[in-house]
Amino acid sequence: MGMNGSSCWHKYRQTTFISIFILFAASSTSLFMAQGRAMSNVIEVSQVAAQALPAPEVISDILNGNWDHERTEFSLPPLMTLLPGEPGTGGSSTPSMVGAVKKWQKSDPQKSLDTWRRLSEANSQLEIQLNFLSKLAKEQWDAYKSVIDSCSKLRSEKWIEQASEPNKEAVIKALLGAKEAMLGIRYHMRLMGEAAGVPIKPESQTKLLDATLNLEGVLLAGVPGAGGFDAVFAVTLGDSSSNVTKTWSSLNVLALLVKEDPCGVSLESADPRTNEITSAVS
């Protein structure tokens, strides 16, 4: 498929960036770390293959590799926006944080397994609620849209007041369920970090996330991946993203105004004659 150069490259970068944040924000951290060996094996194979094979063949080998996980479709429900933020306070070393967690797992297997299980359950619950919201959007669009529109103008403690009809009540309960699951994820991630002895997030970051959650129309707020001090995210309802960007700006946090794109993985090459980039989308 041919596409305009600058547009396609922009979409590719947006897709890649937003996909990473969705993966870390809404999928199981425990699952991600458990797949480490399989991921490293595939990466090793791709590094060898890249020395002799064209890029499309290397990518095909990676996608068809021996991944020991299940691939299912996932996306945010309609009328929701994922907003990454950059606090600009420097980052932490992910390898050292992962190393500390693995050391803790070996030293206290029983407690670490229990924390891991609870974290996994919270992650799964968030996925369940978001998927249920997507289902409600397909089956009861008018009620779903009405709830999202009204809740986008209110703080979460006021959302339940919008449950005037049974179908609207289902949407609101799922929204609140997702929010509760995210709070559980933050709680168990914090317990895991403290037990493993990894650097504690600064109090200012905790306050930032709590302040973000208290804004009108904010469903979720947290840190992606292993955490660190260099990134936050929010998921907002309807047109309420501006509430977050204004608040973050006042706190010296840069909102990264990227948008998801459903085009998938793009392979691009520049034509030196036209400076245009052609793209094959899979």
C-alpha positions as CSV (number, residue, x, y, z in Angstrom):
1,M,0.0,0.0,0.0
2,G,1.5,3.4,-1.0
3,M,1.1,6.3,1.4
4,N,2.3,9.9,1.5
5,G,5.8,10.0,3.0
6,S,5.7,12.5,5.9
7,S,2.1,11.4,6.8
8,C,3.0,7.7,6.9
9,W,6.2,8.2,9.0
10,H,4.2,10.4,11.4
11,K,1.5,7.7,11.7
12,Y,4.2,5.0,12.2
13,R,5.8,6.8,15.1
14,Q,2.5,7.6,16.7
15,T,1.3,4.0,16.4
16,T,4.5,2.6,17.9
17,F,4.6,5.1,20.8
18,I,0.9,4.7,21.6
19,S,1.0,0.9,21.4
20,I,3.9,0.8,23.9
21,F,1.9,2.9,26.4
22,I,-1.2,0.8,26.0
23,L,0.7,-2.4,26.4
24,F,2.3,-1.2,29.7
25,A,-0.8,0.6,31.0
26,A,-3.3,-2.1,30.4
27,S,-1.6,-5.5,30.2
28,S,-0.1,-7.6,33.0
29,T,3.3,-6.5,34.1
30,S,3.8,-10.0,35.5
31,L,3.0,-11.6,32.2
32,F,5.4,-9.2,30.4
33,M,8.3,-10.2,32.7
34,A,7.4,-13.8,32.5
35,Q,7.8,-13.7,28.8
36,G,11.3,-12.4,29.1
37,R,13.0,-15.6,28.0
38,A,10.8,-16.1,25.0
39,M,11.2,-12.4,23.9
40,S,15.0,-12.6,24.3
41,N,15.1,-15.8,22.2
42,V,13.1,-14.2,19.4
43,I,15.2,-11.0,19.6
44,E,18.4,-13.1,19.3
45,V,17.1,-14.9,16.2
46,S,16.1,-11.6,14.6
47,Q,19.5,-10.0,15.2
48,V,21.2,-12.9,13.4
49,A,18.6,-12.9,10.6
50,A,18.9,-9.2,10.1
51,Q,22.5,-9.6,9.0
52,A,21.5,-11.7,5.9
53,L,17.8,-11.2,5.2
54,P,15.7,-8.3,3.9
55,A,13.6,-6.4,6.6
56,P,10.2,-7.9,5.5
57,E,11.6,-11.4,5.9
58,V,13.1,-10.6,9.3
59,I,9.8,-9.2,10.6
60,S,7.9,-12.2,9.2
61,D,10.3,-14.5,11.1
62,I,9.7,-12.6,14.3
63,L,5.9,-12.6,14.0
64,N,5.9,-16.3,13.3
65,G,8.5,-17.1,16.0
66,N,8.1,-19.3,19.0
67,W,6.3,-16.9,21.3
68,D,4.9,-18.6,24.3
69,H,1.9,-16.3,24.8
70,E,-1.5,-15.8,23.4
71,R,-2.3,-12.9,21.0
72,T,-5.7,-11.3,21.3
73,E,-7.2,-8.1,19.9
74,F,-7.3,-5.2,22.4
75,S,-8.0,-1.5,22.2
76,L,-9.4,1.2,24.4
77,P,-13.2,1.6,24.2
78,P,-14.6,4.3,21.9
79,L,-14.6,7.9,23.0
80,M,-11.5,7.4,25.3
81,T,-8.1,9.0,24.8
82,L,-4.7,7.8,26.1
83,L,-2.6,10.8,27.1
84,P,1.1,10.1,27.9
85,G,3.0,12.7,29.9
86,E,6.7,13.6,30.4
87,P,7.5,15.1,33.9
88,G,11.1,15.8,32.8
89,T,12.6,14.6,36.1
90,G,14.9,12.0,34.7
91,G,14.4,8.3,34.4
92,S,15.4,5.2,36.3
93,S,17.2,2.1,35.0
94,T,14.6,-0.6,34.0
95,P,17.2,-3.4,33.9
96,S,18.3,-2.6,37.5
97,M,14.7,-2.5,38.6
98,V,13.9,-5.8,37.0
99,G,17.1,-7.3,38.5
100,A,16.0,-6.1,42.0
101,V,12.6,-7.7,41.5
102,K,14.0,-11.0,40.3
103,K,16.4,-11.0,43.3
104,W,13.4,-10.4,45.7
105,Q,11.5,-13.3,44.0
106,K,14.3,-15.7,44.8
107,S,14.8,-14.5,48.4
108,D,11.1,-14.5,49.3
109,P,9.2,-16.8,46.9
110,Q,6.0,-17.1,48.9
111,K,5.4,-13.4,49.5
112,S,6.5,-12.4,46.0
113,L,4.2,-15.0,44.4
114,D,1.3,-13.7,46.4
115,T,2.0,-10.1,45.4
116,W,2.5,-11.2,41.8
117,R,-0.8,-13.0,41.8
118,R,-2.7,-10.0,43.2
119,L,-1.1,-7.7,40.7
120,S,-2.0,-10.1,37.8
121,E,-5.6,-10.2,39.1
122,A,-5.8,-6.4,39.1
123,N,-4.4,-6.2,35.6
124,S,-6.8,-8.9,34.3
125,Q,-9.7,-7.0,36.0
126,L,-8.8,-3.8,34.2
127,E,-8.7,-5.7,30.9
128,I,-12.0,-7.3,31.6
129,Q,-13.7,-3.9,32.4
130,L,-12.3,-2.2,29.3
131,N,-13.3,-5.1,27.0
132,F,-16.8,-5.0,28.6
133,L,-17.0,-1.3,27.9
134,S,-16.1,-2.0,24.2
135,K,-18.9,-4.6,24.1
136,L,-21.4,-2.1,25.6
137,A,-20.4,0.5,23.1
138,K,-21.2,-1.9,20.2
139,E,-24.5,-3.2,21.6
140,Q,-25.9,0.0,23.3
141,W,-24.2,2.9,21.6
142,D,-26.7,5.6,22.5
143,A,-26.6,4.8,26.2
144,Y,-22.8,4.4,26.1
145,K,-22.2,7.7,24.3
146,S,-24.6,9.5,26.7
147,V,-22.8,8.2,29.7
148,I,-19.3,9.1,28.4
149,D,-20.5,12.6,27.4
150,S,-21.9,13.3,30.8
151,C,-19.1,11.7,32.8
152,S,-16.5,13.6,30.8
153,K,-17.7,16.7,32.5
154,L,-17.8,15.3,36.1
155,R,-15.3,13.9,38.6
156,S,-15.6,10.2,39.1
157,E,-17.4,10.4,42.5
158,K,-20.3,12.0,40.6
159,W,-20.6,9.4,37.9
160,I,-22.9,7.1,39.7
161,E,-25.5,9.9,39.8
162,Q,-25.8,9.5,36.0
163,A,-27.2,5.9,36.3
164,S,-30.8,6.9,35.6
165,E,-31.4,3.8,33.4
166,P,-30.3,0.1,33.7
167,N,-28.2,0.2,30.5
168,K,-26.5,3.4,31.6
169,E,-25.8,1.9,35.0
170,A,-23.9,-1.0,33.4
171,V,-21.6,1.5,31.6
172,I,-21.0,3.5,34.8
173,K,-20.3,0.4,36.9
174,A,-17.7,-0.8,34.3
175,L,-16.1,2.7,34.3
176,L,-15.8,2.6,38.1
177,G,-14.6,-1.0,38.0
178,A,-11.8,0.0,35.6
179,K,-10.8,2.8,37.9
180,E,-10.8,0.6,40.9
181,A,-8.7,-2.0,39.1
182,M,-6.1,0.7,38.2
183,L,-5.9,1.8,41.8
184,G,-5.2,-1.9,42.7
185,I,-2.4,-2.0,40.1
186,R,-0.8,1.0,41.5
187,Y,-1.1,-0.4,45.1
188,H,0.5,-3.8,44.3
189,M,3.2,-2.2,42.1
190,R,4.1,0.0,45.0
191,L,4.2,-3.0,47.4
192,M,6.4,-4.9,44.9
193,G,8.8,-2.0,44.6
194,E,9.1,-1.5,48.3
195,A,9.7,-5.2,49.0
196,A,12.2,-5.5,46.2
197,G,14.1,-2.4,47.4
198,V,13.8,-0.5,44.1
199,P,13.9,3.3,44.2
200,I,10.6,4.7,45.5
201,K,8.8,7.1,43.2
202,P,9.0,10.6,44.5
203,E,6.0,11.9,46.5
204,S,5.5,14.6,43.8
205,Q,4.7,11.8,41.2
206,T,2.1,10.2,43.5
207,K,0.5,13.6,44.1
208,L,0.5,14.2,40.3
209,L,-1.3,11.0,39.7
210,D,-3.8,11.6,42.5
211,A,-4.5,15.1,41.2
212,T,-5.0,13.8,37.7
213,L,-7.5,11.2,38.9
214,N,-9.5,13.9,40.6
215,L,-10.0,15.9,37.4
216,E,-13.3,15.9,35.5
217,G,-13.5,13.1,32.9
218,V,-10.4,11.2,34.0
219,L,-10.8,7.4,34.0
220,L,-7.2,6.2,34.7
221,A,-3.9,7.6,35.7
222,G,-0.6,5.8,36.4
223,V,2.9,5.1,35.3
224,P,3.7,2.8,32.3
225,G,5.9,-0.2,32.4
226,A,8.4,-0.6,35.3
227,G,7.5,3.0,36.3
228,G,10.5,5.1,36.9
229,F,10.2,8.9,37.3
230,D,10.1,9.9,33.7
231,A,6.6,9.1,32.4
232,V,3.0,9.1,33.4
233,F,-0.3,8.5,31.5
234,A,-4.0,9.2,31.8
235,V,-7.0,7.8,30.0
236,T,-9.8,10.4,29.6
237,L,-13.4,10.3,28.5
238,G,-14.8,12.3,25.6
239,D,-13.3,15.8,25.2
240,S,-11.9,16.0,28.7
241,S,-8.2,15.7,27.7
242,S,-7.8,19.5,27.9
243,N,-8.4,19.3,31.6
244,V,-5.4,17.1,32.0
245,T,-3.1,19.0,29.6
246,K,-3.8,22.3,31.4
247,T,-3.2,20.7,34.9
248,W,-0.1,19.0,33.8
249,S,1.3,22.1,32.1
250,S,0.8,24.0,35.4
251,L,2.9,21.3,37.1
252,N,5.6,21.4,34.4
253,V,4.5,18.1,32.9
254,L,4.5,17.9,29.1
255,A,1.5,16.2,27.6
256,L,2.6,14.2,24.5
257,L,-0.2,14.9,22.0
258,V,0.0,11.7,20.0
259,K,-2.9,9.6,18.7
260,E,-3.4,6.0,18.0
261,D,-3.6,4.8,14.4
262,P,-5.0,1.4,13.3
263,C,-2.7,0.9,10.3
264,G,-0.5,-1.6,12.1
265,V,3.2,-2.2,11.5
266,S,4.6,-0.1,8.6
267,L,7.7,-0.9,6.6
268,E,8.9,2.3,5.0
269,S,11.6,3.3,2.5
270,A,12.5,6.7,1.1
271,D,12.5,7.4,-2.7
272,P,15.6,9.6,-3.2
273,R,14.0,11.0,-6.4
274,T,10.9,12.4,-4.7
275,N,11.8,12.4,-1.0
276,E,8.5,10.6,-0.5
277,I,8.2,7.5,1.8
278,T,6.3,4.5,0.6
279,S,4.8,2.2,3.2
280,A,3.7,-1.4,3.2
281,V,1.2,-1.9,6.0
282,S,0.5,-5.2,7.7
